[in-house]
Amino acid sequence: MPAMQVTVRPLLGVVCVVAAAMLWGTTGTSQALAGGALSPIWFGALRLLFAAVFFVVFAAVTGALDRSAWQGLTPQTAIGAGLCMAAYNLTFFAGVNFTGVGVGTAIALGSGPIWAGLLQAIFQRQAPTTAWWVGTAVAIVGGVLLSLGGGSAAVSPLGVLLCLGSGLSYAIYTLLNKRMVGHAPAASITLAAFGVAALVALPAAALQTGWPSLHARDLIAVAYTGMVTAGAGYLLFSFALHHLRPATAVTLALTEPVVAFMLAVLILEEPASHTAFSGLALVLAGVLAVIRTELSNQRS
């Protein structure tokens, strides 16, 4: 598998991940504005379908459908990434159905960096630094406070396991993506991964809830979240992995709940507690610490 030569620019990678996380953070608000008539399982599955369509169009425009753009991809890695993306969506939406959005989001997003750090240390022999762990821990605590700031919810053991599985799936996807970005364009990687994910998620959603009844507002919301938040967002994320370690990218993605929180307060006019604002500050402090650590490590 021939390697692509790319100059590592960690600051550019940071900007791309933060931009992707900002797009991801608009997903919940978009779903809420649609009215919530579409079940969460189908919302996630159709989001993957629209993302796959976006990647087909983008790959055609940029020439990433050419055979040369696919020569660096191994079927096992591409299929594995797609299965992880499908598992991430299905386990997350199923998990939050048992635990509630606040608890489920905190567990899924909070466990992702921990899984990524451990997997990076085991399989890539690149253990994150102590400073990285400290910054990540601060960001995770902030994410928990941010997610739970609106109130408590009953915790289901099954829901917790599903959300932990969601975080693990996301971490494995990131490591597989990191392996592929050195050998193929981001457009080819995302098309392969999301194509497989959609093929898995759509039948799974149909088996769980039957076929959906789509309304115009649902369709607009799904199209936006699929093409913009997932499509453009994961293109940016894949591009960022040229320049960042996987564990760092997953931690920086904790910017997502900050954006989601701000939009919920400003647009949906949801109440916000002092706990949530404290969590917001901790997430930002932790993410900034991780950014500083990454930039320092890349310069050394």
N, C-alpha and C positions, 0 to 999 in steps of 0.2 A: 504494500500500500504506500504509494509515494506521498511524501510530506509536503505541505504547502509552506513556503517561506513567508512569514509575516513578522514585521517589526513589532515587538511588544510595547504597547503604550498603555500602561495601567490606568492612567487618568481617563483616557478615552473609554476604557472598559467600564470604569466606575460610572461615567456619564451615561453610557448605554444601558447599564443595569438599572440605574435610578430612573431613567426615562421609561424603561419597560415597566418597572414597578408602579410608576405613576399611571400608566395606561391600565395596568391590572387593577389598580385601586378604584377605577371607575366602574368596574363590573357590577358590584353590588348595587350601586345607585341606579345604573341602567336597568337592572333587573327589577328594582323597586318601582321605578317610574313606569315600567311596562304594565304594572298592575298585579303581577304575581299569579296570573291565570295558568301559566305553564308550570308543570311540576319541575322542581330543581334537577331531578335526574335527566329529564328531557332537555332542560335548558343547557346543562353541561354537555350532553351528547350532541345537540344541534350546534352548539358553539364550536365543537371540534370539527363538525362537518363544514361549517362556513369558513373556519380557519383553513381547512384542507383546500377548499375551493380558492381561497385567497392565495395560498401558496402555489397552486397550479398556475394561476394567472401571473403571479409575480415571477415564477420560474420561467414561464414562456416568454415574458417580456425581457428578462435579463439573460436569456440563453442558458439557464440552468437546467433545461430539459435535454440539452445535448448529452450524448453518451459520455463525452469526456468529463462532464461535471459529476457523473455518477461512478466513475471508475475507482475513486478513492473510498467509496462506501462499501462495507461488507454487509451482506444481508442480515447476518446475525445481530450486528450492532444496531442497524437501523430498525429492525423488527423489535429488538429489545427496548429501544428508546420509545417506540410507538406503544408497546404494551405498558411501559411505565407511565406514559402520559395518560393512557386510557384508565389505568388503575388509579392514578392520582385523582382524576375527575370523579370516577365512580365511588371510590372510598371516601373522598372528601364530602360529596353531597349526601352519601348514605350516613356518614359519621355525624354530620351536623343535624341530620334528621333525628338522631338519638340524643345528642348532647346539647343542641341549641347552637346557634350561629357563633355566639361569643366564645363559649368553651371550645367548640370544634375548631374554630379558626385559630385560637390560641395554641391548641395542641398541634394542629397540622403545621402551621407556619413556624411555631416555636421549635418543634422537633426537627424540622428540615435542616437547619444549620448544624445541629448536633450530629445527625445522621451523616451529613456531607463531610464534616470534619473527621469523623471516625472512619468512613469509607476511604477518604482521601489518604489518611494515614496508613490504612491497611493495604490498599490496592495500589496506590501510587507512591508509597514510601515518602510522602510529603506531609508530615504531621504539622498541623497549624501551631503557631507560636503561642506562648502564654498570653501575650497581649491580645492575640486574636480571640482566644477563648474568653478572656475577661470582657472585651468589647461585645462579643456575641452574647455572653450571659446577660450583660446589661440590656442589650437590645431585646432579648427574649423576655426578660422580666417586664420590660416596658410594653412589649406586645401583649403579654398576658393581662396586664393592668388596662391596656387600651381596649382589648376585646371584652373584658369583663366589667368595664366601667359602667355599663348600663344596667348592671344587676346580675344576680346569680342565677344559675340554672341547675336542674338536676343532672348529675353526672351518671351516665350509663357506661358500665365496663365495656360493653360491645362497641359503643360509640367511641370510647377512648382508643380502643384497639384499631378501629377503622381509621381514625384520624392520625394515629401513629403510623399506620400503613400508608396513609396519604403522604405524610412527610417523608417517609422512606422512599416511596415511589418517585417523588419529586427529586430527592437527592440522587438516586440512581440515574434518573433521566439526565440530570446535570452532568454527572461523571461520564456517561455514555456520549452526551453531546460534546463534552470537552475532548473526548477521544476522536470524534469525527471531524471537529472543526479544523484540525490540522491536516485533513486530507480531502476535504470537499467544501464547496461553497455553502454558506448558511442557508440559502434558498433550497438547495437540494436536500440538506439535512432536515429542515423543518417540514418540507413536503413529504418526505418519506415517513417521518415520525408521526405527523398528524394524519396522514393518510391511513396508516395502520391503526392509530388511535380511534379514528372515526369508524372504521370497519368493525372494531371491537365494541365501541361504546353504543352505537345505534341499536344493534340487536339486543344488547344487554338491557338498554332502557325499555325496549319494546317488551322484553320478557318480564320485566319488573312491574311496569305500569300500563302496558298496552299502548296503542298508538295515540298520539296527542291530538288535541283539537287546537289548531293555531289561529290566533287573532292577529290583526295587523300590528298592534303595539308589541306583541310578543315577537313577531317576525322582525320588526325593526330593531328591537333590543338584542335579539340573538345575532342578527347580522352585524350589528355594531360590535358586540363583544367578541364575535368570531373573527371578523376581519381586522378590527382595530386593536382591541385589547389582547387577543390571542395572536392574530396574524402579525401585525407590526410589532407587538410586544415581544414575541418569541424570536422574531428575526433579530431584534436588537439584543436580546439575551444571548442568542447563539453567536452573534458577532462579538459580543463582549467577552465570551469565553476564549477568544484568541488572545486576550490580554490579561485575564484574571485567573486565579486558581478557583476551582469549582466551589470549595467551601466558602470563599470570600463572596462569590457571586450570589450564593444562596442567602448569606447573611444580609447583603445589601438589599436583597429583595424584600426584607422586612420593612422597607419604605412603603410597601403596598398598603398595610393597614393604617398608616399615618394618613395617606391620601384618602382612603375609604372613610376614615373617621371624619376628616375635615369636610368632605362632600356630604356626609350624612348630617352633620351639624348645620352646614351652610345652605344646602339645597333641600334636603328632606326635613330639616328643622327638628331633628331628633335631639332630645336632651343629652347633655354631657356633664359628667360628674368631675369633681376634682381628681378622683382616682384616674379617670381616663386622660385628663390633661397631664398628670404626673407620668403616666405611661408613655404619652406622646414624647415628652421631654427625654425620657430614658431611651426610647427607641432611637431618637435622633443622636443622643450622646453616644450610644453604643455603635451605631452605624458610622459616625464620624471617627470613632476610635479604630474601627476595623479598616476604614479607608486609609487612615494615617499609617496603620501597620502594613497594609498591602503596598502602599507607595514606598515606605521605608525599606521593605524587604526587596522590592524590585530594583531599588537603587543600589542596594548592597551587593 
